[in-house]
Amino acid sequence: MYPRFLEARVVDALLSRPAVVLVGPRQAGKTTLAQRLAKKADYTTLDQASVLAAVRSDPDGFAESFSASTTIIDEVQRDLRDLADIRHVLDVPRLLAVVADHAPAPLNVARISSEIGLPRKTVDRYLALLEQAFLVWRLPAWQASVRYQQVRSPKLLLTDSALMGHLLGLSPQALNVWGRRHLGRLLESFVAVELLKQSPWSSWRPRPFHWRTGDGAEVDVVLRSADGRIAGVEVKATATVAESDFRHLEHLRQAVGRSFVRGIVLYTGSRALPFGDGLEAWPVSAVWSP
């Protein structure tokens, strides 16, 4: 099992709280982590229809049926239809396909509504539902300075870049032949989501944003610490980096002034390279390297 940065916090929570909830997307390792940290616990899953029926019928009796001091109750949350009133089940896959077609880009509910043929209120409700299920995330817009006309809409991200590729009909072979332009979108989505996931346990706990101005300057991810320090991250699906790849990071530096501490271009090469004061190119692998 890969080491989990969350593990120490879960252990502390188990020692001081009567109940601890682990939430996250499917297949992220929640059950494995819970069983690893509570090896002598009773385990049950609400994914079984009979168990779920017993809980709904007599929740107190169900809770008293366990003998161990610790109990793991799995699949507390499993189906989208149980979370909201989805009248047409096929609407959600259609919505995800439209999101994948545009991601990562500033959210435009009116455009999505028009393409999928659903009312705006329905699209808003379904998007909120998909966020609860950890299928999409909103990356808020960073307002760097009143001197700039800036996009205020959040970016909509699919949390699983493999799912995004599937929804776009891309295979590794297709990417090599005709889908090269999609690779940058997939890589940007992957990096943005990884930074969103890592920010809560980071030592300086930055808040992630995106930044885009009316005249075309754009930084894929802006990280702001609690004390106001700013770092910008650009993602390039190329094996080489040029000075021109840092031009939007320079725009960000001008917009935030002394708060700017670093600008990083992540690329598919293998070496970390300096590009002037506070500017560096890093391999994409640096995202998950300690």
C-alpha positions in Angstrom: 0.0 0.0 0.0 1.3 3.5 -0.9 1.9 5.7 2.2 -0.9 8.0 3.0 -0.2 11.5 4.2 -3.6 11.5 5.8 -2.8 8.5 8.0 -1.3 10.4 11.0 -4.4 12.7 11.1 -6.8 9.8 11.0 -4.9 8.1 13.9 -5.1 11.3 16.0 -8.8 11.6 15.2 -9.5 8.0 16.2 -7.9 8.6 19.6 -9.9 11.7 20.4 -13.3 11.3 18.6 -16.1 8.9 18.9 -16.6 8.7 15.1 -14.3 9.5 12.1 -15.6 9.8 8.5 -13.3 9.1 5.6 -14.7 10.6 2.4 -13.2 10.5 -1.2 -13.8 9.2 -4.7 -14.3 5.6 -5.4 -11.3 3.3 -5.5 -9.1 5.9 -3.7 -8.2 3.5 -0.9 -10.6 4.5 1.9 -11.5 1.0 2.9 -7.9 -0.3 2.7 -6.7 2.6 4.9 -9.5 2.1 7.4 -8.9 -1.6 7.8 -5.1 -1.0 8.1 -5.6 1.5 10.9 -8.2 -0.5 12.8 -7.1 -4.1 12.3 -9.2 -5.5 15.1 -12.4 -3.7 14.2 -15.7 -5.2 13.2 -16.3 -4.5 9.5 -19.6 -4.2 7.6 -20.6 -2.6 4.4 -23.9 -1.0 3.5 -23.3 -2.0 -0.1 -25.2 -5.2 0.7 -28.9 -4.7 0.3 -29.9 -6.8 3.4 -27.5 -4.9 5.7 -28.8 -1.6 4.4 -32.3 -2.7 5.0 -31.5 -3.7 8.6 -29.9 -0.3 9.2 -32.9 1.5 7.9 -35.3 -0.7 9.9 -33.5 -0.6 13.3 -30.4 1.6 13.4 -30.0 1.4 17.2 -30.2 -2.4 17.1 -27.7 -2.5 14.2 -25.2 -0.3 16.2 -25.5 -2.5 19.2 -24.8 -5.7 17.2 -21.1 -5.2 17.1 -18.7 -6.7 19.7 -15.4 -5.0 19.0 -14.5 -1.6 20.4 -14.1 -0.2 16.9 -16.4 -0.6 14.0 -15.9 0.1 10.3 -19.1 0.9 8.4 -18.3 1.0 4.7 -20.2 2.5 1.8 -22.1 5.0 4.0 -22.7 7.1 1.0 -22.4 4.2 -3.0 -25.4 5.8 -5.5 -26.0 9.3 -7.2 -29.8 8.6 -7.4 -29.8 8.3 -3.6 -28.2 11.8 -3.2 -30.6 13.8 -5.4 -33.7 13.5 -7.5 -32.3 12.4 -10.9 -35.3 11.7 -13.1 -33.4 10.6 -16.1 -30.3 8.5 -15.2 -28.7 9.1 -18.6 -28.5 12.8 -18.0 -25.4 12.4 -15.8 -23.2 10.6 -18.3 -24.2 13.1 -20.9 -23.3 16.0 -18.5 -20.0 14.4 -17.7 -19.2 14.0 -21.5 -19.9 17.7 -22.0 -17.8 18.7 -19.0 -14.9 16.5 -20.4 -15.3 18.2 -23.8 -14.6 21.6 -22.2 -12.4 20.9 -19.2 -10.3 22.5 -17.9 -12.0 25.8 -18.7 -13.9 28.5 -16.8 -17.4 27.2 -16.0 -20.1 28.3 -18.4 -23.4 26.8 -17.1 -25.4 28.5 -19.9 -23.2 26.8 -22.6 -23.5 23.4 -20.9 -27.2 23.8 -20.5 -27.6 24.6 -24.2 -25.4 21.7 -25.3 -27.0 19.1 -23.1 -30.6 20.4 -23.4 -31.3 20.7 -19.7 -32.5 23.8 -17.7 -29.7 25.8 -16.0 -31.1 25.0 -12.6 -31.0 21.3 -13.4 -27.4 21.6 -14.6 -26.4 23.5 -11.4 -28.0 20.8 -9.3 -26.3 18.0 -11.1 -22.9 19.7 -11.0 -23.3 20.1 -7.2 -24.2 16.4 -7.0 -21.1 15.4 -9.0 -19.0 17.5 -6.6 -20.4 15.6 -3.7 -19.5 12.4 -5.4 -16.0 13.7 -6.1 -16.3 13.4 -9.8 -15.8 17.1 -10.5 -14.1 19.9 -8.7 -14.3 23.7 -9.1 -11.1 25.6 -9.1 -11.9 29.2 -8.1 -10.7 32.2 -10.0 -7.9 34.3 -8.4 -8.4 38.0 -8.4 -4.9 39.3 -8.5 -5.4 43.1 -8.9 -8.1 45.6 -9.6 -5.9 46.9 -12.4 -6.7 43.8 -14.5 -9.9 42.7 -16.1 -10.0 39.1 -14.8 -12.2 36.1 -15.4 -14.3 35.4 -12.3 -15.7 32.0 -13.1 -14.2 28.9 -11.5 -12.6 26.2 -13.7 -14.5 23.0 -13.8 -12.2 19.9 -13.5 -12.9 16.2 -13.8 -11.1 14.6 -10.9 -10.1 11.5 -12.9 -8.1 12.3 -16.0 -8.4 8.7 -17.1 -12.2 9.1 -17.0 -11.8 12.3 -18.9 -9.8 10.5 -21.6 -12.5 7.8 -21.8 -15.3 10.3 -22.2 -13.3 12.0 -25.0 -12.9 8.7 -26.7 -9.1 8.8 -26.4 -6.8 5.8 -26.2 -3.0 5.9 -25.9 -2.8 5.0 -29.6 -5.3 7.8 -30.5 -3.3 10.3 -28.5 -0.2 9.5 -30.4 -1.9 9.7 -33.8 -4.4 12.6 -33.7 -5.1 13.5 -30.1 -2.0 15.3 -29.2 -3.8 18.5 -28.6 -5.9 16.8 -25.9 -2.8 15.7 -24.0 -2.2 19.2 -22.7 -5.8 19.3 -21.3 -5.5 15.9 -19.7 -2.1 16.7 -18.1 -3.3 20.1 -16.9 -6.4 18.5 -15.3 -4.3 15.8 -13.7 -1.9 18.3 -12.2 -4.6 20.7 -11.0 -6.5 17.9 -9.3 -3.3 16.5 -7.7 -2.5 20.0 -6.2 -6.1 20.3 -5.0 -5.8 17.0 -3.2 -2.4 17.7 -1.7 -3.1 21.3 -0.5 -5.0 20.3 2.8 -2.1 18.3 4.2 0.8 20.5 2.9 2.9 22.2 5.6 1.9 25.7 4.2 -1.6 24.6 3.2 -2.1 26.8 0.2 -5.4 27.6 -1.4 -5.4 26.7 -5.2 -6.9 29.0 -7.8 -6.6 29.7 -11.5 -5.9 33.1 -13.0 -7.0 34.4 -16.4 -7.2 38.0 -17.6 -9.3 39.6 -20.3 -6.3 40.1 -22.5 -5.2 36.5 -22.6 -2.8 36.1 -19.7 -3.5 32.8 -17.9 -1.8 30.7 -15.2 -3.1 27.2 -14.8 -2.8 27.0 -11.0 -2.1 29.8 -8.5 -1.3 28.7 -4.9 -1.8 31.3 -2.1 -0.6 30.6 1.4 -2.3 31.9 4.5 0.3 34.6 4.9 -0.3 35.8 1.3 2.6 34.3 -0.6 1.8 33.4 -4.2 3.2 30.7 -6.4 2.1 30.1 -10.0 2.1 26.7 -11.8 2.0 26.3 -15.6 1.6 22.9 -17.2 3.2 22.0 -20.6 2.8 18.7 -22.3 6.2 19.0 -23.9 9.7 17.6 -23.3 11.4 20.9 -23.7 10.8 24.3 -22.1 11.6 27.8 -23.5 11.8 31.2 -21.9 8.5 32.1 -23.6 6.7 29.5 -21.5 7.2 31.7 -18.5 5.5 34.8 -20.0 2.2 34.3 -18.2 4.0 33.7 -14.9 5.8 37.0 -15.4 2.3 38.6 -15.9 1.3 37.1 -12.5 4.5 38.4 -10.9 3.7 41.9 -12.1 0.1 41.6 -10.9 0.9 40.5 -7.3 4.3 42.2 -6.8 6.3 41.2 -3.8 3.8 38.5 -2.8 5.1 36.4 -5.8 7.6 33.9 -4.5 7.9 31.3 -7.3 6.8 30.4 -10.8 7.0 26.8 -11.9 6.5 25.3 -15.4 5.8 21.6 -15.1 6.9 19.7 -18.3 7.4 16.1 -19.4 11.2 16.3 -19.3 13.4 14.8 -16.6 15.5 17.7 -15.2 14.8 20.6 -13.0 16.0 23.8 -14.7 16.4 27.4 -13.5 15.0 30.2 -15.7 15.8 33.3 -13.8 14.8 34.9 -10.5 12.1 32.6 -8.9 11.3 30.8 -12.1 12.0 27.1 -12.7 11.0 24.2 -14.9 10.3 21.0 -13.1 9.4 17.5 -14.3 5.7 16.6 -13.8 6.9 13.9 -11.5 7.7 16.6 -9.0 4.0 16.8 -8.2 4.0 13.6 -6.3 7.7 13.6 -5.2 8.5 14.5 -1.6 
